[in-house]
Amino acid sequence: MIKQRDIEREVGQTLQRLRQERNLILSELATTSQVSTSMISRIENGSVSPSLGTLQALADAMNVPLMALFADTEVSADVHHVKAGEGLMSRRITQGHVHNYLLLGKHGGPGGLFQSARITISKNQSGTLPSYQHEGCVFLYMIMGDAIYRCGTEDFVMATGDTLSFDAKLRHGFCKIMSDEIEFITVSTRPQ
């Protein structure tokens, strides 16, 4: 059974972590939430049991759900372990293009969304290759094959072993498959 002091400590640690992830100093959070800096400091140190109203004001100021302050990351967290060659079989369908891929991991929470996938695209089935644009970042690793990947107005020749990472606000996607087939891993993040 979790003791009240443990809950206060965990809420305080979570509040401090969320505040620091948002690059907020105590005075900025105090101004936005209308909770005093001394109260925020005492909450973060686990030396006070704050009211739900106070916690709600702090959560609102950081744009997170109230329950995010009660996340006990030492006791519960999602972990995905995918064995070689496995993953959740998925299918991407866009106008003029379809490809299958293995979803390797997907997580979401107050810190944002994260997704990784292993994708294979055949040249003879590529059709109209899709492009994407969203907030966050993308990382690509070419397992095999040759293709051209477009980020904004720049084209990058991608070959086996190459990597590419970029701000996903740029319109991006493969624009030409040059080998019979390409296989790559993509990792993307999005703010929530």
PALOGU-179656 format. One record per residue: x, y negated, z negated of N, C-alpha, C in turn; residue in one letter; residue number from 0. Coordinates in Angstrom, 1 decimal. Each point is the difference from the previous one (the first is absolute). Example, Ala and Ser with C-alpha at 12.3 -4.5 7.8 and 13.67 -1.06 7.14 Angstrom:
BEGIN
  n.east  n.north    n.up  ca.east  ca.north   ca.up  c.east  c.north    c.up  torvo  numar
    13.2      5.7    -7.8     -0.9      -1.2     0.0     0.9     -1.2     0.0      A      0
    -0.4     -1.1     0.7      0.9      -1.1     0.0    -0.8     -1.1    -0.8      S      1
***
This chain:
BEGIN
  n.east  n.north    n.up  ca.east  ca.north   ca.up  c.east  c.north    c.up  torvo  numar
     0.8      1.2     0.0     -0.8      -1.2     0.0     0.9     -1.3     0.0      M      0
    -0.4     -0.9     0.8      0.8      -1.3     0.1    -0.5     -0.9    -1.1      I      1
     1.0     -0.5    -0.7     -0.2      -1.0    -1.1    -0.2     -1.4     0.5      K      2
    -0.7     -0.8    -0.8     -0.3      -1.4     0.5     1.3     -0.7     0.3      Q      3
     1.0      0.1    -0.9      1.3      -0.7     0.3     0.6      0.5     1.3      R      4
    -0.1      1.3     0.4      0.5       0.4     1.2    -0.8     -0.6     1.2      D      5
    -1.3     -0.2    -0.1     -0.8      -0.6     1.0     0.4     -1.5     0.2      I      6
     0.2     -0.7    -1.1      0.4      -1.4     0.0     1.4     -0.1     0.7      E      7
     0.9      0.9    -0.4      1.3       0.0     0.6     0.0      0.2     1.5      R      8
    -0.8      1.0     0.4     -0.1       0.4     1.5    -0.7     -1.1     0.8      E      9
    -1.1     -0.6    -0.6     -0.6      -1.2     0.7     1.0     -1.1     0.1      V     10
     0.7     -0.3    -1.0      1.0      -1.1     0.1     1.1      0.3     1.0      G     11
     0.5      1.2     0.0      1.0       0.4     1.0    -0.5     -0.1     1.5      Q     12
    -1.3      0.4     0.1     -0.6      -0.1     1.4    -0.2     -1.4     0.4      T     13
    -0.5     -0.8    -1.0     -0.2      -1.5     0.3     1.3     -0.6     0.4      L     14
     1.1      0.3    -0.7      1.3      -0.6     0.3     0.5      0.5     1.4      Q     15
    -0.2      1.3     0.3      0.4       0.5     1.3    -0.8     -0.7     1.1      R     16
    -1.3     -0.1    -0.1     -0.8      -0.6     1.0     0.4     -1.5     0.2      L     17
     0.2     -0.7    -1.1      0.4      -1.4     0.1     1.3     -0.1     0.7      R     18
     1.0      0.8    -0.3      1.3      -0.1     0.6     0.0      0.4     1.5      Q     19
    -0.9      1.0     0.3     -0.1       0.4     1.5    -0.5     -1.1     0.8      E     20
    -0.8     -0.9    -0.6     -0.5      -1.2     0.7     0.9     -1.2    -0.2      R     21
     1.1      0.2    -0.5      1.0      -1.1    -0.3    -0.6     -1.2    -0.7      N     22
    -0.8      0.3    -1.0     -0.6      -1.0    -0.8     0.7     -0.2    -1.3      L     23
     0.3     -1.2    -0.4      0.5      -0.2    -1.4    -1.1     -0.2    -0.9      I     24
     0.2      0.1    -1.3     -1.1       0.0    -1.0    -0.8     -1.3     0.2      L     25
     0.6     -1.1     0.1     -0.7      -1.3     0.1    -1.0      0.0     1.2      S     26
     0.5      0.6     1.2     -0.9       0.0     1.2    -1.2      0.9    -0.3      E     27
     0.2      1.1    -0.6     -1.1       0.9    -0.3    -1.0     -0.6    -1.0      L     28
     0.6     -0.7    -1.0     -0.8      -0.7    -1.0    -0.9     -1.1     0.6      A     29
     0.6     -0.8     0.9     -0.8      -1.0     0.7    -1.1      0.6     0.8      T     30
     0.3      1.0     0.8     -1.0       0.6     0.9    -1.1      0.7    -0.8      T     31
     0.4      0.7    -1.1     -1.0       0.8    -0.7    -0.7     -0.8    -1.2      S     32
     0.6     -1.1    -0.3     -0.5      -0.8    -1.2     0.2      0.7    -1.3      Q     33
     1.0      0.9     0.0      0.4       0.7    -1.3     1.4     -0.6    -0.3      V     34
     0.2     -0.3    -1.3      1.2      -0.6    -0.4     1.2      0.9     0.2      S     35
     1.2     -0.7     0.2      1.2       0.7     0.2     0.4      0.9    -1.2      T     36
    -0.3     -0.5    -1.2      0.3       0.8    -1.2    -0.9      1.2    -0.1      S     37
    -1.2     -0.1     0.4     -0.9       1.2     0.0     0.4      1.0     1.1      M     38
     0.4     -0.5     1.2      0.5       1.0     1.0     1.3      0.7    -0.5      I     39
     0.9     -0.8    -0.6      1.2       0.6    -0.6    -0.3      1.0    -1.0      S     40
    -0.9     -0.2    -0.9     -0.4       0.9    -1.1    -0.7      1.3     0.6      R     41
    -0.8     -0.2     1.1     -0.6       1.1     0.7     1.1      0.9     0.6      I     42
     0.9     -0.6     0.7      1.1       0.7     0.7     0.9      0.7    -1.0      E     43
     0.2     -0.5    -1.2      0.8       0.6    -1.1    -0.8      1.1    -0.7      N     44
    -1.3      0.1     0.2     -0.8       1.0    -0.6    -0.3     -0.3    -1.5      G     45
     0.1     -1.3    -0.3     -0.2      -0.4    -1.4    -1.4     -0.5    -0.3      S     46
    -0.9      0.0     1.0     -1.4      -0.5    -0.2    -0.9      0.9     0.8      V     47
    -1.3      0.1    -0.5     -1.0       0.7     0.7    -0.9     -1.0     0.7      S     48
     0.2     -0.3     1.3     -0.7      -1.0     0.7    -1.5      0.4     0.2      P     49
    -0.9     -1.0     0.1     -1.4       0.2     0.4    -0.1      0.4     1.4      S     50
    -1.1      0.7     0.4     -0.2       0.3     1.4    -0.1     -1.3     0.8      L     51
    -0.6     -1.0    -0.5     -0.1      -1.3     0.7     1.4     -0.5     0.4      G     52
     1.0      0.0    -1.0      1.3      -0.4     0.3     0.7      0.8     1.0      T     53
    -0.2      1.3    -0.1      0.6       0.9     1.0    -0.6     -0.2     1.4      L     54
    -1.3     -0.3     0.1     -0.7      -0.2     1.2     0.6     -1.3     0.7      Q     55
     0.2     -1.0    -0.9      0.5      -1.3     0.5     1.4      0.2     0.6      A     56
     0.9      0.8    -0.7      1.3       0.3     0.5     0.0      0.8     1.3      L     57
    -0.9      1.0     0.1     -0.1       0.9     1.2    -0.5     -0.9     1.2      A     58
    -1.0     -0.9    -0.3     -0.5      -0.8     1.1     1.1     -1.0     0.5      D     59
     0.8     -0.5    -0.9      1.1      -0.9     0.4     1.0      0.7     0.8      A     60
     0.2      1.3    -0.2      1.0       0.7     0.8    -0.7      0.8     1.2      M     61
    -1.3     -0.2     0.1     -0.7       0.6     1.1     0.1      1.6     0.0      N     62
    -0.2      0.5    -1.2      0.0       1.5    -0.1    -1.3      0.4    -0.8      V     63
    -0.5      1.2     0.2     -1.1       0.4    -0.8     0.4      0.1    -1.5      P     64
    -1.0     -0.2    -0.9      0.3       0.1    -1.4     0.6      1.3    -0.4      L     65
    -0.5      1.1     0.7      0.5       1.4    -0.4     1.5      0.1     0.3      M     66
     0.5     -0.8     0.9      1.5       0.1     0.3     0.8     -0.3    -1.2      A     67
    -0.5     -0.7    -1.0      0.7      -0.3    -1.2     0.0      1.2    -1.0      L     68
    -0.9      1.0     0.3      0.0       1.2    -0.9     0.6      1.2     0.7      F     69
     0.7     -0.2     1.1      0.7       1.1     0.7     1.2      0.4    -0.9      A     70
    -0.1      1.3    -0.4      1.1       0.6    -0.8     0.9      0.8     1.0      D     71
     1.0     -0.7     0.5      0.8       0.6     1.1     0.9      1.1    -0.6      T     72
     0.3      0.0    -1.3      0.8       1.1    -0.5    -0.8      1.3    -0.1      E     73
    -1.3     -0.1    -0.1     -0.9       1.2    -0.2    -0.6      0.5     1.3      V     74
    -0.4     -1.0     0.9     -0.6       0.4     1.2     0.5     -0.8     1.2      S     75
     0.3      0.6     1.1      0.4      -0.6     1.2    -0.2      1.0     1.1      A     76
    -0.3     -0.5     1.2     -0.1       0.9     1.2     1.4      0.3     0.5      D     77
     0.2      1.3     0.3      1.2       0.4     0.6    -0.3      1.0     1.1      V     78
     0.5     -0.2     1.2     -0.2       0.9     1.1     1.3      0.7     0.4      H     79
     0.0      1.3     0.0      1.1       0.8     0.4    -0.4      0.7     1.2      H     80
     0.6     -0.2     1.2     -0.3       0.6     1.2     1.2      0.9     0.4      V     81
    -0.3      1.3     0.2      1.1       0.9     0.4     0.3     -0.2     1.5      K     82
     1.2      0.4     0.4      0.4      -0.2     1.4    -1.0      0.6     0.9      A     83
    -0.4     -0.7     1.1     -1.0       0.4     1.0    -1.4     -0.1    -0.4      G     84
    -0.3     -0.4    -1.3     -1.4      -0.1    -0.4    -0.4     -1.5    -0.1      E     85
    -1.2     -0.2    -0.4     -0.6      -1.3    -0.1    -1.5      0.1     0.3      G     86
    -0.7     -1.1    -0.1     -1.4       0.0     0.3    -0.1     -0.3     1.5      L     87
    -0.5      1.0     0.8     -0.2      -0.2     1.4    -1.1     -1.1     0.2      M     88
     0.4     -1.0     0.8     -0.8      -1.2     0.3     0.0     -0.3     1.5      S     89
    -0.9     -0.8     0.4     -0.2      -0.3     1.4    -0.2     -1.5     0.2      R     90
     0.8     -0.7     0.8     -0.2      -1.4     0.3    -0.7     -0.1     1.4      R     91
    -1.1     -0.7     0.0     -0.8      -0.2     1.2    -0.2     -1.5     0.3      I     92
     0.5     -0.4     1.1     -0.2      -1.4     0.4    -0.5      0.0     1.4      T     93
    -0.5     -1.1     0.5     -0.4       0.0     1.4     1.1      0.4     1.0      Q     94
    -0.1      1.1     0.7      1.0       0.4     1.0     1.2      0.7    -0.6      G     95
    -0.1      0.4    -1.3      1.1       0.7    -0.6    -0.4      0.8    -1.2      H     96
     0.6      1.2    -0.1     -0.3       0.9    -1.1     1.4      0.7    -0.4      V     97
     0.3      0.1    -1.3      1.1       0.8    -0.4    -0.2      0.6    -1.4      H     98
     0.6      1.1    -0.2     -0.1       0.7    -1.3     1.2     -0.4    -0.8      N     99
    -0.2      0.0    -1.3      1.2      -0.2    -0.9    -0.2      0.7    -1.3      Y    100
     1.1      0.1    -0.8     -0.1       0.5    -1.3     0.1     -1.1    -1.0      L    101
    -1.0     -0.2    -0.8      0.1      -1.0    -1.1     0.9      0.6    -1.1      L    102
     1.1     -0.7    -0.3      0.9       0.5    -1.0    -0.2     -0.5    -1.4      L    103
    -0.6     -1.2    -0.1     -0.3      -0.6    -1.3    -0.8     -1.2     0.2      G    104
    -0.9     -0.3    -1.0     -0.8      -1.2     0.0    -0.3     -0.4    -1.4      K    105
     0.3     -1.2    -0.4     -0.3      -0.5    -1.3    -0.5     -1.4     0.1      H    106
    -0.9     -0.4    -1.0     -0.6      -1.3    -0.1    -0.2     -0.4    -1.4      G    107
     0.2     -1.3    -0.3     -0.2      -0.5    -1.3     0.2     -1.5     0.0      G    108
     0.1     -0.5    -1.2      0.1      -1.5    -0.1     1.2     -0.5     0.7      P    109
     1.1      0.8     0.2      1.2      -0.4     0.6    -0.1      0.0     1.5      G    110
    -1.1      0.6     0.6     -0.2       0.1     1.4    -0.2      1.4     0.5      G    111
     0.0      0.2     1.3     -0.2       1.3     0.6     1.3      0.4     0.7      L    112
     0.2      1.3     0.0      1.2       0.6     0.6    -0.5      1.3     0.7      F    113
     0.6      0.2     1.2     -0.4       1.2     0.8     1.2      0.4     0.8      Q    114
     0.3      1.3     0.1      1.0       0.6     0.8    -0.5      1.1     0.9      S    115
     0.5      0.1     1.2     -0.5       1.1     0.9     1.1      0.4     0.9      A    116
    -0.1      1.3     0.5      0.8       0.5     1.0    -0.8      0.2     1.2      R    117
     0.4     -0.7     1.1     -0.8      -0.1     1.2     0.7      0.5     1.2      I    118
    -0.7      0.7     0.9      0.5       0.5     1.2    -0.9     -0.5     1.2      T    119
     0.6     -0.6     1.0     -0.7      -0.5     1.1     0.6      0.6     1.3      I    120
    -0.8      0.7     0.8      0.5       0.5     1.3    -0.1     -1.1     1.1      S    121
     1.0     -0.1     0.9     -0.1      -0.9     1.1    -1.2      0.2     0.8      K    122
    -0.3      1.3     0.4     -1.1       0.2     0.9    -1.4     -0.2    -0.7      N    123
     0.0     -0.2    -1.3     -1.3      -0.2    -0.6    -0.1     -1.3    -0.7      Q    124
     1.0     -0.9     0.3      0.1      -1.3    -0.8    -1.1     -1.0     0.4      S    125
    -0.5      0.1     1.3     -1.0      -1.0     0.3     0.3     -1.4    -0.3      G    126
    -0.9     -0.8    -0.4      0.2      -1.4    -0.4     0.5      0.0    -1.5      T    127
     1.2     -0.2    -0.2      0.6       0.0    -1.3    -0.6     -1.1    -0.9      L    128
    -0.4      0.3    -1.2     -0.6      -1.1    -0.9     1.1     -0.9    -0.5      P    129
    -0.5     -1.2    -0.4      0.9      -0.9    -0.7    -0.7     -0.4    -1.3      S    130
     0.7     -0.5    -1.0     -0.5      -0.2    -1.3     0.5     -1.4    -0.5      Y    131
    -0.7     -0.5    -1.0      0.4      -1.3    -0.6    -0.7      0.0    -1.4      Q    132
     0.7     -0.2    -1.0     -0.5      -0.1    -1.4     1.0     -0.6    -0.9      H    133
    -0.4     -0.3    -1.2      0.9      -0.5    -1.0     0.9      1.1    -0.5      E    134
     1.1     -0.2    -0.5      0.9       1.0    -0.6     1.2      0.2     0.9      G    135
     0.6      1.2    -0.2      1.3       0.4     0.7    -0.2      1.3     0.6      C    136
     0.9      0.3     1.0      0.0       1.3     0.6     1.4      0.5     0.2      V    137
     0.3      1.3    -0.2      1.3       0.6     0.2    -0.3      1.2     0.9      F    138
     0.8      0.1     1.1      0.0       1.1     0.9     1.3      0.8     0.1      L    139
     0.0      1.3     0.1      1.1       0.8     0.1    -0.2      1.0     1.2      Y    140
     0.8     -0.1     1.1     -0.2       0.9     1.1     0.6      1.3    -0.3      M    141
    -0.8      1.1     0.0      0.5       1.3    -0.2     0.6      0.6     1.3      I    142
    -0.8     -0.3     1.1      0.5       0.5     1.3    -0.7     -0.8     1.1      M    143
     0.7     -0.1     1.1     -0.6      -0.7     1.2     0.5     -1.4     0.2      G    144
    -0.5     -0.5     1.1      0.4      -1.4     0.4    -1.3     -0.8     0.4      D    145
    -0.1     -1.2    -0.5     -1.2      -0.8     0.3     0.4     -1.5    -0.2      A    146
    -0.9     -0.8     0.4      0.1      -1.5    -0.2    -1.1     -0.4    -1.0      I    147
     0.5     -0.7    -1.1     -0.9      -0.4    -1.0    -0.1     -1.6     0.0      Y    148
    -1.1     -0.6     0.0     -0.2      -1.4     0.1    -0.4     -0.6    -1.3      R    149
     0.8     -1.0    -0.5     -0.3      -0.8    -1.2    -0.1     -1.4     0.5      C    150
    -1.3     -0.6    -0.1     -0.1      -1.3     0.5     0.3     -0.1     1.5      G    151
     1.0     -0.8     0.4      0.4      -0.1     1.4     1.3      0.7     0.2      T    152
     0.5      0.7    -0.9      1.3       0.8     0.1    -0.3      1.4     0.3      E    153
     0.8      0.6     0.9     -0.1       1.5     0.3     1.3      0.6    -0.5      D    154
    -0.2      1.2    -0.7      1.2       0.7    -0.6     0.0      1.4     0.6      F    155
     1.1      0.4     0.6      0.2       1.3     0.5     0.3      0.9    -1.2      V    156
    -0.9      1.0    -0.2      0.1       0.9    -1.2     0.4      1.4     0.5      M    157
     1.1      0.5    -0.6      0.5       1.4     0.3     0.1      0.8    -1.3      A    158
     0.3      1.3     0.2      0.1       0.8    -1.2     1.0     -0.6    -1.0      T    159
    -0.5      0.0    -1.2      0.8      -0.5    -1.1    -0.1     -1.5    -0.3      G    160
    -0.6     -0.8     0.9     -0.2      -1.4    -0.1    -1.0     -0.3    -1.1      D    161
     0.1     -1.2    -0.6     -1.0      -0.5    -0.9    -0.4     -1.4     0.4      T    162
    -1.1     -0.4    -0.5     -0.5      -1.4     0.3    -0.9     -0.3    -1.2      L    163
     0.2     -1.2    -0.6     -0.9      -0.5    -1.0    -0.3     -1.4     0.3      S    164
    -1.2     -0.4    -0.4     -0.5      -1.4     0.4    -1.2     -0.4    -0.8      F    165
    -0.3     -1.3     0.1     -1.2      -0.6    -0.6    -1.2      0.4     0.9      D    166
    -1.0      0.6    -0.6     -1.1       0.6     0.8    -0.9     -1.1     0.5      A    167
     0.2     -1.3    -0.3     -0.8      -1.1     0.5     0.3     -0.1     1.5      K    168
     1.1      0.5     0.5      0.3       0.0     1.4    -0.8      1.1     0.6      L    169
    -0.6     -0.3     1.2     -0.7       1.1     0.7     1.1      1.0     0.4      R    170
    -0.3      1.3    -0.2      1.0       1.0     0.1    -0.6      1.3     0.5      H    171
     0.9      0.8     0.7     -0.4       1.3     0.4     0.9      0.5     1.2      G    172
     0.0      1.3     0.2      0.7       0.5     1.2    -0.6     -0.5     1.3      F    173
     0.8     -0.5     0.9     -0.6      -0.4     1.3     0.4      0.9     1.1      C    174
     1.0      0.9    -0.2      0.4       0.9     1.1     0.7      1.2    -0.6      K    175
    -0.5      1.2     0.4      0.6       1.2    -0.5     0.9      0.5     1.2      I    176
     1.3      0.1    -0.2      1.0       0.3     1.1     0.3      1.5     0.0      M    177
     0.0      0.7    -1.0      0.3       1.5     0.0    -1.3      0.7     0.0      S    178
     0.0      1.3     0.2     -1.2       0.8     0.1    -0.9     -0.1    -1.3      D    179
     0.7     -0.2    -1.1     -0.7      -0.1    -1.3     0.8     -0.8    -1.0      E    180
    -0.6     -0.7    -0.9      0.7      -0.7    -1.0    -0.6      0.5    -1.4      I    181
     0.9      0.1    -1.0     -0.5       0.3    -1.3     0.7     -1.0    -1.0      E    182
    -0.8     -0.6    -0.9      0.6      -1.0    -0.9    -0.8      0.0    -1.3      F    183
     0.7     -0.6    -1.0     -0.7      -0.2    -1.3    -0.2     -1.5    -0.1      I    184
    -1.2     -0.3    -0.5     -0.3      -1.4    -0.2    -0.4     -0.2    -1.5      T    185
     0.4     -1.1    -0.6     -0.4      -0.3    -1.3    -0.5     -1.4     0.0      V    186
    -1.2     -0.3    -0.5     -0.5      -1.3     0.0    -0.6     -0.4    -1.3      S    187
     0.1     -1.3    -0.3     -0.6      -0.5    -1.3    -1.0     -1.1     0.4      T    188
    -0.9     -0.2    -0.8     -1.0      -1.1     0.1    -0.4     -0.6    -1.4      R    189
     0.0     -1.3    -0.1     -0.5      -0.5    -1.3    -1.5      0.3    -0.2      P    190
    -0.4      0.1    -1.2     -1.4       0.3    -0.3    -0.7     -1.2    -0.5      Q    191
***
